[in-house]
Amino acid sequence: MIYPKMTESRMRLSLDGIWDFSLLSDEESQNLQAGKHIENALSMPVPSAYNDLYETRAFRDHMGDMVYQRTVHLTKQMLQERTMLYFESVTHRAAVYWNGTLLGTHKGGFLPFEFELNGTAVPGENLLTVVVNNVLDETTLPCGRIETREYPNLPPRTVNLPNFDYFNYSGILRPVCIYTTPKKHIRDITVSGHADKSFAWDIACDETSDVCIAVRDGEGNTVFKGTGRTGTAVLNGAKLWSPEHPHLYTLEVHAGDDVYSQTFGFRDIEIRGCRILLNGEPVYLKGFGKHEDAPVSGRGYNPAYYVKDIALMKWIGANSLRTSHYPYSETFLDLCDREGILVIDEAPAVGLHTGFTAVGLLGGTPNGTWKKLKTAEHHSEVLRDMVSRDKNHPCVIAWSVANEPASEEEGAREYFEPLMNQVRRQDPQHRPVTIVTYEGSSPKACKVAELCDFLVLNRYRGWYDTEGDLEAAGELLRTELEAFHRRCPDAPIMLGEYGADAIAGMHNTTPSLFSEEYQAQMLEKYGEIMDSLPFAAGEHAWNFADFATAENIKRVQGNKKGVFTRDRQPKLAAYVLRRRWKEKK
């Protein structure tokens, strides 16, 4: 599957806009008549999360099904070609109906899927209905659990508790469109350029189609021409892609009557001597874990915030990010290609730990995570789709298979080893692969360290333990990182998360928890430790900006570990990082 866009042989019709919407009760879900118009519908923007657009707790926290609907007008000419209905993401499950006929279903909230409309669609007006389900359980990614609670004088209440520390925004989160292709069409494109100026292409298309390719530089000049579905060549004058100079090239493919173009870059990523190398030179990853999270639209597609966030990252001196904790929008990755941001691309495998509670903190009941969860097959499918979607992006320098799983429990290695090997086999560029681990997965307890090409550790010394004692926190951090280095001496080690909550505007002359001063001093202390360790390969502060979470007394209107507020204003910590990161190469 390749991203739908207009070319001389393809048409794209956006279905974004205001749709009809309704929350569904269990009874309505079972008796859905998808061929009829919704009665008493609410207006709902697509794309967007639905949760924050109308008031009441019952609306925001609805558990179960909801229905989106709109009419779509198609022309006879469109239906003479192969006509596809494309969703960039629907969170977390979707059942899609066209004129009352079920086209199909999809599970997984952060990657695209599509259905063919030929044979179902008619010229003129058509009715599109999408039933969305937002329930999280032991089979979904991310994970959650369902509990029934009883209270005096009240009927039982069923709640859905996420195993992670961000709000379960759901709905049709990213764009929807219809696109057309010739009957014989390009199905997929794989292209990669390397630091030695060589590049390779692989075109999936009908066997009877003749394939011609052309490579264009950033100014649109044709710098190479070739033929064949697969091939390799050398472009001697190629400019390398890097954060300082993110040069992009375009591979234009003609296969029979179909035409499509795919951007790519010339660059190499490798691990050598406990260093991450970009184009043969060590690179220190400076940046953030972040979320696709903004006021009103929640986790919905928001290109204005994408541009703002990258601009702020450059202002602060960052060069990288992790797509915590799910694959981000394709538009965002395109922007990272263009702006030179190094990306660790992460699967939505968070909450793989039966001991985690709804705010991502320990306190649940660990009871054999790898015996209880039933995610392995779905996890494999998600990784396959993520690598397939993102394989051509030069900004993507590594894959994260999961965030903070129960990697200290028996069964973790047996669960993850096949998944890690799957990613390595599928990725044509053989990027490094990792699992991001938490504090409970210590140098002695961790079962997966040797599976990882580089170690990414989330650590909160000075916040969730040794609160307020940054001197002790620093030495605990140093000791643990050195122990991991002794265990895996050839693996680069970086911090995937570190930070402290700070309420914007809360100040203390003697820094204390939740003050901007304490957050700033904690980031400063972690920076001192990382600068002193020769094997340290990078650091991603948690978090780029404040974000919404499930309600809990440990959270003050969400997680406040952002270096920026939710509306992207800087805290004191932003200036601490900016001073250090602008100087650190």
C-alpha positions in Angstrom: 0.0 0.0 0.0 1.4 3.4 -1.0 0.1 6.8 0.2 -2.8 8.1 -2.0 -2.0 11.2 -3.9 -2.7 12.9 -7.2 -0.6 12.0 -10.2 -1.2 12.2 -13.9 -2.7 8.7 -13.6 -4.3 8.9 -10.2 -7.1 11.0 -8.6 -7.6 11.7 -4.9 -10.9 12.9 -3.4 -10.7 14.1 0.2 -13.6 13.0 2.5 -12.4 15.2 5.3 -15.0 17.6 6.7 -18.0 17.6 9.0 -19.6 14.1 9.3 -22.7 12.9 11.2 -21.8 11.2 14.5 -23.5 9.4 17.3 -22.3 7.4 20.3 -23.9 3.9 20.3 -25.2 1.9 23.3 -24.6 -1.8 23.4 -28.1 -2.5 22.1 -27.7 -0.1 19.2 -24.4 -1.6 18.3 -25.9 -5.0 17.9 -28.8 -3.7 15.8 -27.0 -1.2 13.6 -28.7 -0.6 10.3 -25.7 0.8 8.4 -27.8 1.6 5.3 -29.9 4.2 7.1 -29.1 7.7 8.0 -28.3 8.5 11.7 -31.1 10.1 13.5 -30.4 13.1 15.8 -26.8 13.1 14.6 -24.1 15.4 16.1 -21.7 17.3 13.9 -18.2 15.8 14.0 -15.1 17.0 12.3 -13.0 14.3 10.4 -10.1 14.0 11.1 -10.2 14.6 14.9 -10.6 12.8 18.2 -14.2 13.0 19.2 -13.6 13.1 23.0 -13.2 16.9 23.7 -15.7 18.3 21.2 -18.8 18.0 23.3 -19.3 18.4 27.0 -20.1 15.8 29.8 -18.0 13.1 31.3 -20.2 10.4 29.7 -19.5 11.7 26.2 -15.7 12.1 26.7 -15.3 8.7 28.5 -17.7 6.7 26.3 -16.7 3.1 26.1 -17.7 1.0 23.1 -19.0 1.8 19.7 -19.6 5.1 17.9 -20.8 5.7 14.4 -19.6 8.2 11.8 -21.6 8.8 8.6 -21.6 11.0 5.5 -22.8 10.9 1.9 -20.2 10.6 -1.0 -20.9 11.6 -4.6 -19.0 9.7 -7.2 -18.8 10.1 -11.0 -19.2 7.4 -13.6 -15.6 8.2 -14.8 -14.2 7.5 -11.3 -15.8 4.1 -11.2 -14.4 3.0 -14.5 -11.0 2.8 -12.8 -9.9 1.0 -9.7 -11.5 3.0 -6.9 -10.3 2.7 -3.3 -11.5 4.0 0.0 -8.5 4.9 2.2 -8.3 5.6 6.0 -5.1 6.9 7.4 -6.1 5.7 10.9 -9.2 4.8 12.9 -8.7 4.2 16.6 -8.9 1.3 17.6 -11.3 -0.8 15.5 -13.4 0.0 12.5 -16.2 -1.7 10.6 -16.8 0.1 7.3 -20.1 0.0 5.4 -20.9 1.4 1.9 -24.6 1.7 1.1 -25.3 -0.7 3.9 -22.8 -3.4 2.7 -19.9 -4.3 4.9 -16.7 -3.6 3.1 -14.5 -5.0 5.9 -13.1 -4.4 9.3 -9.7 -3.3 10.7 -8.0 -3.6 14.1 -5.3 -1.1 15.1 -5.6 2.6 15.6 -2.5 4.2 14.1 -1.9 2.7 10.7 -3.7 2.9 7.3 -6.1 0.5 5.7 -8.2 0.5 2.5 -11.1 -1.2 0.7 -12.0 -1.4 -3.0 -15.3 0.2 -3.9 -15.8 -1.3 -7.4 -18.9 -3.4 -7.4 -20.4 -1.7 -4.4 -20.3 2.0 -5.2 -22.7 3.6 -7.7 -22.5 6.9 -9.7 -24.1 9.7 -7.8 -24.9 9.6 -4.0 -23.5 6.9 -1.8 -23.8 6.4 2.0 -20.6 5.8 4.0 -20.9 4.5 7.5 -18.0 3.8 9.9 -18.6 2.1 13.2 -15.6 2.8 15.5 -14.8 0.9 18.7 -12.4 2.3 21.3 -12.2 -0.6 23.8 -8.8 -1.7 24.9 -8.1 -5.1 26.3 -5.5 -7.9 26.5 -5.6 -8.4 22.7 -5.2 -4.8 21.6 -2.2 -2.5 21.1 -2.0 -0.4 23.2 -3.3 -2.7 26.0 -6.0 -2.1 28.6 -8.4 -4.0 30.8 -12.1 -4.1 31.4 -13.5 -4.0 35.0 -17.0 -4.1 36.4 -17.4 -2.1 39.6 -20.2 -2.3 42.1 -21.4 0.5 44.4 -24.2 0.7 46.9 -27.6 1.6 45.4 -26.2 1.8 41.9 -26.2 -0.6 39.0 -22.8 -2.2 38.1 -20.5 0.0 36.1 -18.1 -1.3 33.5 -15.0 0.7 32.9 -12.1 0.4 30.4 -8.8 1.2 32.0 -5.7 1.8 29.8 -2.4 0.3 30.8 -0.6 3.6 29.9 -0.2 7.2 30.8 -1.9 9.1 28.0 -5.6 9.7 27.2 -7.4 7.1 25.1 -8.3 9.6 22.3 -10.3 7.8 19.6 -12.4 8.2 16.5 -11.3 8.8 12.9 -8.1 10.5 13.8 -6.4 11.0 10.4 -7.6 11.9 6.9 -10.0 9.8 4.8 -10.1 9.8 1.0 -11.1 8.0 -2.1 -8.5 7.6 -4.8 -8.3 5.9 -8.2 -5.7 4.0 -10.1 -5.5 2.3 -13.4 -6.6 -1.4 -13.3 -3.0 -2.3 -13.7 -1.3 -0.3 -11.1 1.8 0.2 -8.9 1.1 -1.6 -5.6 4.3 -0.7 -3.7 7.6 1.1 -4.0 10.8 0.4 -2.1 13.7 2.7 -2.5 16.8 3.4 -0.5 19.9 5.5 -1.0 23.2 5.0 0.8 26.2 7.1 1.9 28.3 5.7 -0.9 25.9 7.3 -3.4 24.4 3.9 -4.5 20.6 3.4 -4.4 18.2 0.5 -5.1 14.6 0.3 -6.1 12.0 -2.4 -6.1 8.6 -1.9 -7.7 5.6 -4.1 -7.0 3.2 -4.0 -10.0 1.5 -6.2 -12.6 4.0 -8.5 -14.4 2.9 -7.3 -17.8 3.7 -3.6 -17.1 6.9 -2.1 -18.4 8.6 -0.1 -15.7 10.7 3.0 -16.3 12.1 5.1 -13.4 13.6 8.6 -13.1 15.4 10.2 -10.2 15.0 14.0 -9.7 17.0 16.2 -7.3 15.6 18.8 -5.0 15.4 21.4 -7.8 13.5 19.0 -10.0 16.3 18.1 -12.4 16.4 14.6 -13.8 19.7 13.1 -12.6 19.1 9.4 -13.5 16.9 7.2 -15.7 16.5 3.5 -15.7 14.2 0.6 -16.4 13.0 -2.6 -14.7 11.0 -3.5 -11.6 14.2 -3.8 -9.5 17.7 -2.4 -9.9 20.7 -0.7 -8.4 22.8 2.2 -9.5 25.2 4.9 -8.4 24.5 8.6 -8.5 28.0 10.1 -8.1 26.8 13.6 -7.5 24.2 12.7 -4.9 24.0 14.9 -1.8 23.7 13.1 1.5 20.7 13.5 3.8 21.4 14.6 7.4 19.9 16.9 10.0 22.1 19.8 8.9 21.4 19.2 5.2 18.2 17.1 4.6 18.6 16.7 0.9 15.7 14.8 -0.7 15.4 13.0 -4.0 12.3 11.8 -5.9 12.0 8.5 -7.6 9.4 8.8 -10.3 7.9 5.4 -11.5 6.1 4.7 -14.7 4.5 1.2 -14.8 2.2 0.8 -17.8 -0.4 3.6 -17.5 0.3 4.3 -13.8 2.6 7.0 -12.5 3.7 7.5 -8.9 6.6 9.4 -7.2 8.4 8.6 -3.9 10.8 10.7 -2.0 14.0 9.3 -0.5 17.4 10.2 0.7 21.0 9.1 0.6 22.1 8.2 4.1 23.3 5.2 6.2 22.7 4.3 9.8 24.8 1.8 11.6 26.0 0.7 15.1 29.7 0.5 15.7 31.9 0.8 18.8 28.9 1.6 21.0 28.1 4.5 18.8 25.2 5.4 16.5 26.7 6.4 13.2 25.0 8.6 10.5 26.9 8.5 7.2 29.9 7.0 9.0 30.0 9.8 11.7 28.9 9.5 15.3 25.6 11.3 16.0 24.3 12.1 19.5 20.5 12.0 19.6 19.1 15.1 21.3 15.4 15.4 21.5 12.1 14.2 23.0 9.5 11.6 23.4 6.3 13.3 22.5 2.7 12.7 21.6 0.3 13.6 18.8 -1.7 15.7 21.4 -3.2 19.1 21.2 -6.2 21.0 22.7 -9.6 20.3 21.2 -8.5 17.9 18.5 -6.8 15.6 20.9 -4.8 13.0 19.0 -6.4 14.1 15.7 -4.5 15.1 12.6 -3.1 18.6 13.1 -0.6 19.9 10.6 -0.3 23.3 12.2 0.9 21.7 15.4 3.3 19.4 13.4 5.0 22.5 11.9 5.0 24.3 15.2 6.5 21.3 17.1 9.3 20.9 14.6 10.1 24.6 14.7 10.3 24.5 18.5 12.5 21.4 18.3 14.9 23.3 16.1 14.8 26.3 18.3 15.8 24.2 21.3 18.6 22.5 19.5 17.0 19.0 19.2 17.8 16.7 16.3 15.6 13.7 17.0 12.4 12.2 18.5 10.7 8.9 19.3 7.1 8.5 18.0 5.9 7.6 21.5 3.9 5.5 21.7 2.6 4.7 18.2 3.4 5.4 14.6 2.7 9.1 13.8 0.9 10.6 10.8 2.5 10.1 7.4 2.4 13.9 7.0 4.5 14.3 10.1 7.1 11.8 8.9 7.2 13.6 5.5 7.9 16.8 7.5 10.7 15.2 9.4 12.2 14.0 6.1 12.1 17.6 4.9 13.4 19.2 8.1 16.1 16.7 9.0 14.7 15.2 12.2 16.0 11.8 13.2 13.1 9.5 14.2 12.9 6.3 16.2 9.6 4.9 14.8 7.7 3.1 17.6 4.9 0.5 17.4 1.8 1.1 19.5 2.9 -1.7 21.8 2.5 0.1 25.2 0.9 -1.3 28.3 2.4 -4.8 27.8 2.6 -5.2 31.5 -0.1 -6.4 33.8 1.4 -4.5 36.7 0.8 -1.1 35.1 -2.3 1.0 36.1 -4.3 3.6 34.1 -1.7 6.3 34.5 1.3 4.2 33.5 2.6 3.7 37.1 3.2 0.5 38.9 0.4 -0.6 41.2 -1.6 -3.2 39.3 -1.2 -6.9 39.8 1.7 -8.5 37.9 0.6 -12.0 37.3 2.5 -13.6 34.4 2.2 -10.9 31.7 3.3 -13.1 28.9 0.8 -15.8 29.8 -2.1 -13.4 30.2 -1.7 -11.1 27.2 -2.9 -12.3 23.8 -1.2 -9.7 21.6 1.6 -11.6 19.8 -0.3 -12.1 16.5 -1.6 -8.6 16.4 1.8 -7.2 17.4 3.3 -9.0 14.4 0.7 -7.6 12.0 1.2 -4.0 13.3 5.0 -4.3 13.0 4.6 -5.6 9.4 2.3 -2.7 8.5 4.5 -0.1 10.2 7.7 -1.1 8.5 5.9 -1.4 5.2 4.5 2.1 5.5 7.6 3.9 6.8 10.5 1.9 5.1 11.3 4.7 2.6 11.6 7.6 5.0 15.2 8.8 5.5 14.2 10.4 8.8 13.4 6.9 10.2 16.7 5.7 11.7 15.5 2.9 14.0 12.5 0.8 15.0 11.1 0.5 18.6 9.1 -2.7 18.9 7.6 -1.8 22.3 7.6 0.7 25.2 8.0 -0.3 28.8 6.9 -4.0 28.5 7.3 -6.5 31.3 10.8 -7.2 30.0 11.9 -8.4 33.5 9.4 -11.2 33.5 9.9 -14.8 32.4 8.7 -15.2 28.8 9.7 -11.7 27.6 12.6 -12.9 25.5 10.4 -15.7 23.9 7.8 -13.1 23.1 10.0 -10.4 21.6 12.8 -12.4 19.8 10.5 -13.4 16.9 9.2 -9.9 16.6 12.7 -8.3 16.5 13.8 -10.8 13.9 10.7 -10.1 11.8 11.5 -6.4 11.7 15.1 -7.1 10.7 14.0 -9.4 7.9 11.4 -7.0 6.5 13.4 -3.7 6.6 15.3 -3.3 3.4 17.6 -0.8 5.1 18.4 -3.0 8.1 17.9 -0.2 10.6 18.7 -0.8 14.3 15.9 -2.3 16.3 15.2 -1.8 20.0 12.8 -2.3 22.9 12.4 0.7 25.3 12.6 -0.5 28.9 11.6 0.9 32.3 13.3 1.0 35.7 11.9 -2.4 36.8 13.9 -4.0 34.0 17.2 -3.5 35.7 20.7 -4.6 34.5 20.2 -7.8 36.4 16.5 -8.4 35.7 16.2 -7.4 32.0 15.5 -10.4 29.7 15.7 -8.6 26.4 18.9 -6.4 26.4 20.9 -8.7 24.2 18.1 -8.7 21.6 18.5 -4.9 21.1 20.9 -3.3 18.7 21.0 -0.3 21.1 19.6 0.2 24.5 16.9 2.8 25.2 16.2 3.2 28.9 13.4 5.2 30.5 14.5 6.4 33.9 13.0 8.8 36.5 15.5 8.8 39.4 14.7 12.0 41.3 11.0 11.8 40.5 9.4 8.4 41.1 12.1 7.5 43.6 14.7 9.6 45.5 12.2 12.5 45.1 13.8 15.8 45.7 17.3 14.4 46.1 19.0 15.0 42.7 22.5 14.3 44.0 21.4 10.7 44.9 19.3 10.4 41.7 22.3 11.3 39.6 24.5 8.6 41.2 21.8 6.0 40.9 21.5 6.8 37.2 25.2 6.7 36.6 25.6 3.4 38.4 22.8 1.8 36.4 24.0 3.0 33.1 27.5 1.7 33.8 26.1 -1.7 34.8 24.2 -1.9 31.5 27.4 -0.9 29.6 29.2 -3.7 31.3 26.5 -6.2 30.3 26.3 -5.0 26.7 29.6 -3.2 26.0 29.1 -2.9 22.2 25.6 -1.5 22.4 25.0 2.3 22.4 22.9 3.4 25.4 20.5 6.3 25.4 17.8 7.7 27.7 14.4 7.2 26.1 12.6 9.2 28.8 13.6 11.3 31.8 11.9 14.2 33.4 9.8 15.7 36.2 6.3 17.2 36.2 6.2 21.0 36.5 3.1 23.1 36.8 3.7 26.1 34.5 4.0 29.3 36.7 4.8 27.4 39.9 8.1 28.7 41.3 10.2 28.1 44.4 13.4 29.8 45.4 14.4 26.4 46.9 13.4 24.1 44.0 10.7 21.6 45.1 8.6 19.0 43.3 6.3 20.3 40.6 8.0 23.7 40.4 9.6 24.8 37.2 12.9 25.2 39.0 13.0 21.5 40.1 12.2 20.3 36.6 15.0 22.5 35.2 17.5 21.3 37.8 16.6 17.6 37.2 17.2 17.9 33.5 20.4 19.7 34.2 21.6 16.9 36.5 20.8 14.2 33.9 22.7 16.2 31.3 25.8 16.3 33.6 25.6 12.5 34.0 25.2 11.8 30.3 28.0 14.2 29.3 30.3 12.3 31.7 29.7 8.8 30.1 31.7 8.0 27.0 29.3 5.3 25.9 26.2 7.6 26.1 24.6 7.9 22.6 21.7 10.2 23.2 18.9 11.5 25.4 15.2 12.1 24.8 13.6 14.2 27.5 10.1 13.3 28.6 8.1 15.1 27.4 8.1 17.6 24.6 4.8 19.2 25.7 2.3 18.6 28.5 -0.4 16.1 27.3 -3.8 14.7 28.4 -4.0 11.5 30.5 -6.6 9.5 32.3 -7.9 11.3 35.4 -5.9 10.5 38.5 -4.7 12.4 41.6 -1.1 11.8 40.4 -2.0 13.9 37.3 -3.0 17.6 37.3 -5.1 18.0 34.2 -2.8 15.6 32.5 0.9 14.8 32.5 3.0 18.0 33.2 6.4 16.7 32.3 6.4 18.8 29.1 9.3 21.1 28.5 6.6 23.1 26.8 3.0 23.6 28.0 0.3 21.9 26.1 -0.2 25.1 24.0 3.5 25.1 23.3 4.8 27.8 25.6 8.3 27.2 27.2 9.0 26.4 30.8 12.3 27.1 32.5 13.5 23.7 31.5 13.3 24.6 27.8 16.0 27.2 28.3 18.2 24.7 30.2 18.0 22.2 27.3 18.5 24.9 24.7 21.7 26.2 26.3 23.2 22.7 26.5 21.9 21.2 23.2 22.9 24.2 21.1 26.5 23.5 22.2 26.5 19.7 22.2 27.4 18.0 18.9 
